[in-house]
Amino acid sequence: MRIAYAVSGQGYPLVRAGTWTSSVERDWRTFILGTLFRELGAHYRLHRYDPRGYGLSEGGDAEISIDTLVTDLEAVVDDAKLNRFALWGSSSSSSPTAIAYAARHPGRVSHLVLSAPVARGVLRRPGAKPEERERFLASLKFVEHGWGEDNPAFRQVQSTQMFPGATPAQIAELNELYRLSAMPRHATRMVKATGEADVSALLPRVACPALLLHCREALLIPVEEVRLVASSIPGARFVPLDTCNYIPLQGEPAFEKMMEEIRAFLPRGRQDAPGHEALAGLTRREREVLELLARGLDNGSIAVQLEVSEKTVRNTVSHIFDKLAVRSRAQAVVFARKAGLGD
């Protein structure tokens, strides 16, 4: 299955996890998303992709779940040969994917940014109110029956809930992006998968620094869920933003605040660290083990973190020594730290 992706800007790699509103061919032309992408591209090498069945990607009849969405992300970063990168969950549909990937691949994700910090869909939240579930099920019907119509009335409901501060012209752009992103049946599967997602058990396994950006007055992001994510990711930084929009719009003070926080949080510069070519020869599992070695973990702790046996870790460490041409654990740690691992 081919997954379409686009790369813009220069600097440290930042990957946007796939979201339910996606068209790499068109989304950058909208004011709401385009201004954000251009601002990020001015400082980072931004990778955006269309999940299966969306935009230019294949898989229009494929089933969708957190596992398949993580598979799409894996395909993109592997094809782009990104050994280590920052990961961005920009919505409630992409944040669970970003959390799951970061937990499963601790050696590859250097930093995690969540613009809509949720780990569970409304159908999996124990404290969700009946009316919240009813609204979600109604939205599924909206998507199923109204997403592909020329009349934007159904899409307008979703757009204005997400961005009540947007102008009519900006909402119209978003309505059209929804229509062109995916066929109604596939968009329905994506929205349903979002509602059924639950990666809360993986939150304590996120080992990289995490920045959580929460729009205080956003209608679709429950504060209780944000608190769960903030309290469950070790050392996560939580930043509230004063806006009623799902993501701050350029021109709002909250937009500038968001960008300042992201720039202060993420690394700057290109991925040119010493040892980069040697790292490219490591397998995904070897990179994960080397990252944890660089953080000072022993074999037993690494085995627990990666959910493998200690013998597997010992064998992997031996392979790492051979590939990096080092003779000891200490030399491997020095190599890894010079290459930018273990932050």
C-alpha positions in Angstrom: 0.0 0.0 0.0 1.4 3.4 -1.0 1.2 6.2 1.4 1.7 9.7 0.0 3.7 12.3 1.9 5.2 15.7 1.4 8.2 17.4 2.8 8.7 21.2 3.2 11.2 23.4 5.0 14.6 22.8 6.4 16.0 21.9 9.8 15.3 19.2 12.4 12.7 16.7 11.1 9.1 17.1 12.4 6.5 14.5 11.4 2.8 15.3 11.6 0.9 12.1 12.4 -1.9 11.3 10.0 -5.2 12.9 10.8 -8.8 12.5 9.6 -8.7 15.8 7.6 -5.8 15.2 5.3 -4.8 16.1 1.7 -1.1 16.9 1.3 -2.0 18.2 -2.2 -4.6 20.7 -0.8 -4.4 21.3 2.9 -1.5 23.8 2.7 -3.7 26.1 0.5 -6.2 26.7 3.3 -5.6 29.6 5.7 -6.2 27.6 8.9 -3.7 24.8 8.1 -1.5 26.5 5.5 -0.3 29.3 7.7 0.6 26.8 10.4 2.5 24.6 8.0 4.4 27.5 6.6 5.4 28.8 10.0 6.6 25.4 11.0 8.4 24.9 7.7 10.4 28.1 8.4 12.1 26.4 11.3 11.8 22.6 10.7 11.7 20.0 8.0 8.0 19.2 8.1 6.8 15.8 6.9 3.0 15.5 6.3 1.3 12.5 4.9 -2.2 11.2 3.9 -3.3 8.2 5.9 -4.5 5.2 4.0 -7.6 6.0 1.9 -7.0 9.8 2.2 -5.8 12.3 -0.3 -3.2 10.7 -2.7 -2.7 7.5 -0.6 -4.0 4.1 -1.5 -6.2 2.0 0.6 -9.7 3.4 0.1 -11.4 0.2 1.2 -9.0 -0.7 4.0 -10.1 -1.1 7.6 -8.8 1.6 10.0 -7.6 1.2 13.6 -4.8 2.6 15.8 -2.6 -0.2 14.6 -3.1 0.5 10.9 -2.6 4.2 11.5 0.7 3.5 13.3 1.7 1.2 10.3 1.1 4.2 8.0 3.4 6.4 10.1 6.0 3.7 10.2 6.0 3.4 6.4 6.5 7.2 6.0 9.4 7.6 8.4 11.1 4.5 7.1 10.8 5.6 3.5 12.1 9.1 4.4 15.0 7.4 6.3 14.3 9.3 9.5 16.3 7.7 12.2 15.3 10.2 14.8 12.7 12.9 14.6 10.1 15.0 16.5 6.5 13.8 16.3 3.4 16.0 16.2 -0.1 14.9 17.0 -2.1 17.8 15.7 -5.6 16.6 16.4 -7.7 14.2 18.5 -7.5 11.7 15.6 -3.7 11.9 15.3 -2.7 12.3 18.9 -3.4 8.6 19.8 -1.4 7.5 16.8 1.5 9.7 17.9 1.3 8.5 21.5 1.3 4.8 20.3 4.2 5.3 18.0 6.3 7.1 20.6 5.6 4.4 23.2 6.5 1.6 20.8 9.6 3.2 19.2 11.3 5.1 22.0 14.6 5.2 20.1 13.3 7.1 17.2 11.1 9.9 18.7 13.2 12.6 20.2 10.3 14.9 21.1 6.5 14.6 21.2 4.1 17.6 20.6 0.4 17.1 21.1 -1.9 19.9 20.0 -5.0 18.1 21.0 -3.8 15.9 23.9 -6.2 13.0 24.0 -5.5 9.3 24.4 -9.1 7.9 24.3 -12.0 8.4 22.0 -15.3 9.4 23.3 -16.6 5.8 23.1 -13.8 4.7 25.4 -13.9 7.4 28.1 -15.5 6.0 31.3 -16.6 9.5 32.3 -18.1 10.5 28.9 -21.6 11.9 29.3 -24.5 10.3 27.4 -25.0 13.5 25.4 -21.3 13.4 24.3 -21.7 9.9 23.0 -24.9 10.9 21.3 -23.2 13.8 19.6 -20.4 11.6 18.4 -22.8 9.0 16.9 -24.7 11.8 15.2 -21.5 13.1 13.7 -20.8 9.7 12.3 -24.2 10.0 10.4 -23.3 13.5 9.3 -20.0 12.2 7.8 -21.6 9.1 6.3 -24.4 10.9 4.5 -23.1 14.4 4.0 -19.4 14.4 3.5 -19.4 14.1 -0.3 -22.3 16.3 -1.1 -21.9 19.6 -2.9 -24.1 21.2 -0.2 -21.7 21.9 2.7 -24.3 22.0 5.4 -23.2 18.8 7.2 -19.5 19.7 7.0 -20.3 23.2 8.2 -21.5 21.9 11.5 -18.1 20.2 12.1 -16.1 23.2 10.9 -17.8 25.8 13.1 -17.6 23.5 16.1 -13.8 23.2 15.6 -13.1 26.8 14.6 -15.8 29.1 15.9 -13.4 32.0 15.6 -12.7 31.5 11.9 -14.1 33.8 9.2 -16.8 32.5 6.7 -14.2 32.3 4.0 -11.9 30.2 6.2 -14.7 27.9 7.1 -15.6 27.5 3.4 -12.0 26.4 2.7 -12.2 23.8 5.4 -15.6 22.5 4.3 -14.1 21.9 0.8 -11.0 20.3 2.2 -13.2 17.8 4.1 -15.1 16.9 0.9 -11.9 16.4 -1.1 -9.9 14.5 1.6 -11.7 11.2 1.4 -14.9 9.4 0.3 -17.7 9.5 2.9 -17.5 5.8 3.7 -13.8 6.0 4.4 -14.0 9.2 6.4 -16.7 7.5 8.5 -14.3 4.6 9.2 -11.6 7.1 10.3 -14.0 9.0 12.6 -15.3 5.8 14.1 -11.7 4.6 14.7 -11.0 7.9 16.5 -14.0 7.4 18.7 -12.9 3.9 19.6 -9.2 4.6 20.2 -7.7 4.0 23.6 -3.9 4.3 24.1 -4.1 5.4 27.7 -2.1 2.3 28.8 0.8 3.4 26.7 1.1 6.9 28.2 3.6 5.9 30.9 5.8 4.3 28.3 6.4 7.6 26.4 10.0 8.2 27.3 10.8 11.3 25.3 10.1 14.9 26.3 6.5 15.8 25.6 4.8 19.2 25.1 1.0 19.3 25.5 -0.8 22.3 24.1 -4.4 22.7 25.2 -6.8 25.3 23.8 -8.8 26.2 26.9 -12.2 26.9 25.3 -12.1 24.3 22.5 -15.5 22.6 22.4 -14.3 19.2 21.3 -11.4 18.6 23.7 -12.5 17.6 27.2 -10.2 19.0 29.9 -10.5 15.7 31.9 -8.8 13.8 29.1 -6.1 16.5 28.8 -5.4 16.1 32.5 -5.1 12.3 32.1 -2.5 12.7 29.4 -0.6 15.4 31.2 -0.4 13.3 34.4 0.5 10.0 32.7 3.4 11.0 30.5 6.5 11.3 32.7 7.7 14.9 32.8 5.3 16.2 30.2 5.1 20.0 29.9 1.5 21.3 29.8 0.8 24.7 28.2 -2.8 26.2 28.1 -3.7 28.5 25.2 -6.4 31.1 25.4 -8.5 30.4 22.3 -11.9 29.0 21.5 -10.5 27.3 18.3 -9.4 23.7 18.0 -5.9 25.0 16.9 -5.0 28.7 17.3 -5.4 30.7 14.1 -2.7 33.0 12.8 -3.4 36.5 14.1 -4.5 35.3 17.6 -2.1 35.9 20.5 -2.5 32.2 21.2 -1.0 31.4 17.8 2.2 33.3 18.6 2.3 31.7 22.1 2.0 28.2 20.5 4.8 28.8 18.1 7.1 30.3 20.8 6.5 27.1 22.9 7.2 24.8 20.0 10.4 26.6 19.0 11.6 26.6 22.6 10.8 22.9 22.9 12.1 21.3 19.7 15.7 21.0 18.6 17.0 23.3 15.9 19.3 22.7 13.0 19.8 19.9 10.6 20.2 16.2 11.4 23.9 16.2 10.7 25.2 14.8 14.0 28.4 12.7 13.9 27.8 9.1 13.3 24.6 9.6 11.3 25.6 7.3 8.5 26.6 4.5 11.0 23.2 4.9 12.7 21.5 4.5 9.4 22.8 0.9 9.3 21.1 -0.1 12.5 17.7 -1.8 12.5 14.7 -0.2 14.1 15.1 -2.3 17.2 18.8 -1.6 17.4 18.2 2.1 17.3 15.7 1.8 20.1 18.1 -0.1 22.3 21.0 2.3 21.6 18.7 5.2 22.5 18.0 3.6 25.9 21.6 2.7 26.4 22.5 6.4 25.9 19.9 7.3 28.6 21.8 5.1 31.1 19.4 2.1 31.3 20.8 -1.3 32.0 19.8 -4.4 30.1 17.0 -5.4 32.5 15.4 -1.9 32.4 15.6 -1.9 28.6 14.0 -5.3 28.4 11.1 -4.0 30.5 10.8 -0.9 28.5 10.7 -2.7 25.1 8.8 -5.8 26.5 11.4 -8.3 25.3 13.6 -10.7 27.2 16.9 -9.7 28.7 18.7 -12.2 26.4 17.2 -10.4 23.4 18.6 -7.2 24.7 22.1 -8.7 25.2 22.1 -10.1 21.7 20.9 -6.7 20.3 23.6 -4.8 22.2 26.2 -7.2 20.7 25.0 -6.5 17.2 25.1 -2.8 17.9 28.8 -3.1 19.0 29.7 -4.8 15.7 27.9 -2.3 13.5 29.3 0.7 15.3 32.8 -0.8 15.6 32.9 -0.3 19.3 34.2 -2.7 22.0 32.3 -1.7 25.1 29.0 -0.3 26.5 30.8 2.9 27.5 32.1 3.4 23.9 28.6 2.8 22.5 27.1 5.4 24.9 29.7 7.9 23.9 29.0 7.3 20.2 25.3 7.6 20.7 25.5 10.8 22.7 27.8 12.4 20.0 25.2 11.4 17.5 22.5 13.3 19.4 20.8 10.3 21.2 19.9 10.1 24.8 18.6 13.7 25.2 
